[in-house]
Amino acid sequence: MPAMKSNALGPLGQLVATPTALLAVTAEEVQQALERHVMGDWGELDEEGKKANDEALQSGERLLSAYRTASGTKFWIITEADRSSTNVELHISGFMLSLQKC
C-alpha cells in the first residue's frame, strides 16, 4: 500500500464503527475509505457537501464523507468537530441527512 503524502485532517481520534457497518463493509474497504477521507477526498458527496467539508477543515467543524462498498452499499465516515473520534456508519437517509445539517 503506498504511503500517504499528507493528512489533510490531522488526527482522526478514536476509530469506531457501528455493528451494521462492520457486517456490511470489509476491513479493506474501510481502510481505503479512511485513506481517502484523511486526504480530503469526500467520496460521493455533492458539490455543496464537498465545499462544506473544505470549509470545515478551516473552521474545525464535523467532516462527513460518503463511499460505497464493492457490492454497492453506501457508508459514511464522520470525523467529529473536536477530532476526538471518527465513525464508520451505514447510510440511513433521514438520519444521515439530519447529521449533515448539524
C-alpha positions in Angstrom: 0.0 0.0 0.0 1.5 3.4 -1.0 2.3 5.9 1.8 0.1 8.9 2.1 1.7 12.2 1.1 -0.1 14.2 3.8 -3.0 14.1 6.1 -5.5 16.9 5.4 -7.4 16.3 8.6 -4.8 15.8 11.3 -5.6 13.1 13.9 -8.8 11.1 13.4 -9.2 10.3 17.1 -10.7 7.0 18.2 -11.9 4.9 15.2 -15.3 3.3 15.7 -17.9 1.6 13.6 -21.5 0.6 14.1 -22.2 -3.1 14.2 -24.2 -3.0 11.0 -21.2 -1.2 9.2 -18.9 -3.9 10.5 -21.1 -6.6 8.9 -21.5 -4.8 5.5 -18.1 -3.1 4.9 -14.9 -5.1 4.7 -11.8 -4.0 6.7 -10.1 -3.3 3.4 -13.0 -1.1 2.2 -12.9 0.8 5.5 -9.1 1.3 5.2 -9.4 2.6 1.6 -12.2 5.0 2.5 -10.3 6.3 5.6 -7.2 6.9 3.4 -9.4 8.9 1.0 -11.2 10.7 3.9 -8.0 11.9 5.5 -6.7 13.2 2.2 -9.8 15.4 1.7 -11.5 13.1 -0.9 -15.1 13.3 0.2 -16.3 10.4 -2.0 -19.9 10.6 -3.2 -20.9 13.9 -1.6 -22.5 16.5 -3.9 -20.6 19.8 -4.6 -22.3 21.6 -1.7 -21.2 18.8 0.7 -17.7 18.8 -0.6 -17.5 22.6 -0.2 -18.9 22.4 3.4 -16.2 19.9 4.3 -13.5 22.0 2.7 -14.7 24.9 4.9 -14.9 22.7 7.9 -11.2 21.8 7.6 -10.5 25.5 8.2 -13.2 26.2 10.9 -12.8 22.9 12.8 -16.3 21.5 12.2 -17.6 18.0 11.7 -16.5 16.2 8.5 -18.6 13.8 6.6 -17.6 11.6 3.6 -19.7 9.0 1.7 -18.4 5.9 -0.1 -19.7 2.6 -1.5 -18.6 -0.9 -1.0 -17.8 -3.2 -4.0 -21.3 -4.5 -3.6 -22.9 -1.0 -3.7 -23.7 -0.5 -0.1 -23.3 3.2 0.8 -21.5 4.0 4.0 -20.3 7.2 5.8 -17.2 8.2 7.6 -17.8 11.0 10.1 -15.0 12.8 11.9 -16.3 14.8 14.9 -15.6 18.5 15.1 -13.2 18.1 18.0 -11.4 15.3 16.1 -11.9 13.0 19.1 -13.4 10.2 17.0 -14.1 9.1 13.5 -17.2 6.8 12.9 -18.0 4.4 10.1 -21.7 4.0 9.6 -24.1 2.7 7.1 -26.2 5.1 5.0 -29.6 5.8 6.6 -31.3 8.5 4.6 -33.3 10.6 7.1 -30.8 10.1 9.9 -27.8 11.0 7.9 -29.4 14.0 6.3 -30.1 15.4 9.8 -26.5 14.8 10.7 -25.3 16.8 7.7 -27.3 19.8 8.9 -25.8 19.7 12.4 
